[in-house]
């Protein structure tokens, strides 16, 4: 109990590399809890559209972060294929005006730019794996969250040792899929028409697939491998061979 007699809340940090499914996850928990989902970043709040759907999570507080802090005691980590995630993050940065890179020949330069600003996917995964060695971390793949969101929500709820009926989780997923807030946000890219032949046109045409495979040339593949991405691709099932980066992208 807190000093004023209110129940003590369990804080769970929702950590991910940018563009890895945190908005959808937070939308689901906003519906389940009927309360806004918080973030370590000012103004970054996912509001509750109705709810609550359950009172089982009343003492759980989900807080989004893209960074690892010394005070984080437990976390749900959303992991996405880093090649897709870094391209999507590069698109986000392009839409926000932080760079003008858009040609496929500039991709490696874009990956290097992200890494220089502390947003290397391999380095991010290194920190996640390191945290999991000493603290409880629940890894959830972005791709699994898309293909079976109800199952992955149950995984997260079980991680915080709570129970929510399957029927409630199914209702939550149905309502979350109706939300258009993310698609209407200007930085999501859905309302943007990319230049023909650009990195982002290739992303737009294959949003629901592994668009990185159409975008990564030999230079980008080598950079990602040498940055340390391959062990994590193998660990999380995104590749079956350590030599994936040697394949001819043509």
ZISUL-V975469 format. One record per backbone hydrogen bond with DSSP energy under -0.5 kcal/mol. CO is the residue of the C=O (numbers start at 0). NH is the residue of the N-H. If there is no record, write none. Layout:
co=CO nh=NH
co=CO nh=NH
//
This chain:
co=1 nh=4
co=5 nh=1
co=8 nh=10
co=9 nh=60
co=11 nh=62
co=12 nh=14
co=12 nh=75
co=13 nh=64
co=14 nh=77
co=20 nh=24
co=21 nh=25
co=22 nh=26
co=23 nh=27
co=24 nh=28
co=25 nh=29
co=26 nh=30
co=27 nh=31
co=28 nh=32
co=29 nh=33
co=29 nh=34
co=30 nh=52
co=31 nh=52
co=31 nh=53
co=35 nh=37
co=36 nh=45
co=37 nh=63
co=40 nh=43
co=42 nh=44
co=44 nh=46
co=45 nh=36
co=46 nh=48
co=47 nh=49
co=54 nh=57
co=56 nh=59
co=58 nh=9
co=59 nh=61
co=60 nh=11
co=61 nh=37
co=62 nh=13
co=63 nh=39
co=64 nh=15
co=66 nh=68
co=68 nh=71
co=70 nh=72
co=72 nh=135
co=73 nh=12
co=74 nh=76
co=74 nh=137
co=75 nh=14
co=75 nh=77
co=76 nh=78
co=76 nh=139
co=77 nh=16
co=78 nh=141
co=80 nh=83
co=80 nh=84
co=81 nh=85
co=82 nh=86
co=83 nh=87
co=84 nh=88
co=85 nh=89
co=86 nh=90
co=87 nh=91
co=88 nh=92
co=89 nh=93
co=90 nh=94
co=91 nh=95
co=92 nh=97
co=92 nh=98
co=93 nh=96
co=101 nh=198
co=102 nh=105
co=103 nh=106
co=105 nh=109
co=106 nh=110
co=107 nh=111
co=108 nh=112
co=109 nh=113
co=110 nh=114
co=111 nh=115
co=112 nh=116
co=113 nh=116
co=113 nh=118
co=114 nh=117
co=118 nh=120
co=119 nh=123
co=120 nh=124
co=121 nh=125
co=122 nh=126
co=123 nh=127
co=124 nh=128
co=125 nh=129
co=126 nh=130
co=127 nh=131
co=128 nh=132
co=129 nh=132
co=130 nh=133
co=130 nh=134
co=135 nh=74
co=136 nh=138
co=137 nh=76
co=139 nh=78
co=140 nh=144
co=141 nh=145
co=142 nh=146
co=143 nh=147
co=147 nh=151
co=148 nh=152
co=149 nh=153
co=150 nh=154
co=151 nh=155
co=152 nh=156
co=153 nh=157
co=154 nh=158
co=155 nh=159
co=156 nh=161
co=157 nh=160
co=164 nh=167
co=164 nh=168
co=165 nh=169
co=166 nh=170
co=167 nh=171
co=168 nh=172
co=169 nh=173
co=170 nh=174
co=171 nh=175
co=172 nh=176
co=173 nh=177
co=174 nh=177
co=174 nh=178
co=175 nh=178
co=179 nh=183
co=180 nh=184
co=181 nh=184
co=184 nh=187
co=185 nh=188
co=188 nh=191
co=191 nh=193
co=194 nh=197
co=196 nh=103
co=197 nh=201
co=198 nh=202
co=199 nh=203
co=200 nh=204
co=201 nh=205
co=202 nh=205
co=203 nh=206
co=205 nh=208
co=208 nh=210
co=209 nh=212
co=210 nh=213
co=210 nh=214
co=211 nh=214
co=211 nh=215
co=216 nh=220
co=217 nh=221
co=218 nh=222
co=219 nh=223
co=220 nh=224
co=221 nh=225
co=222 nh=226
co=223 nh=228
co=224 nh=227
co=228 nh=231
co=228 nh=232
co=229 nh=233
co=230 nh=234
co=231 nh=235
co=232 nh=237
co=232 nh=238
co=233 nh=236
co=240 nh=243
co=242 nh=245
co=243 nh=246
co=246 nh=248
//
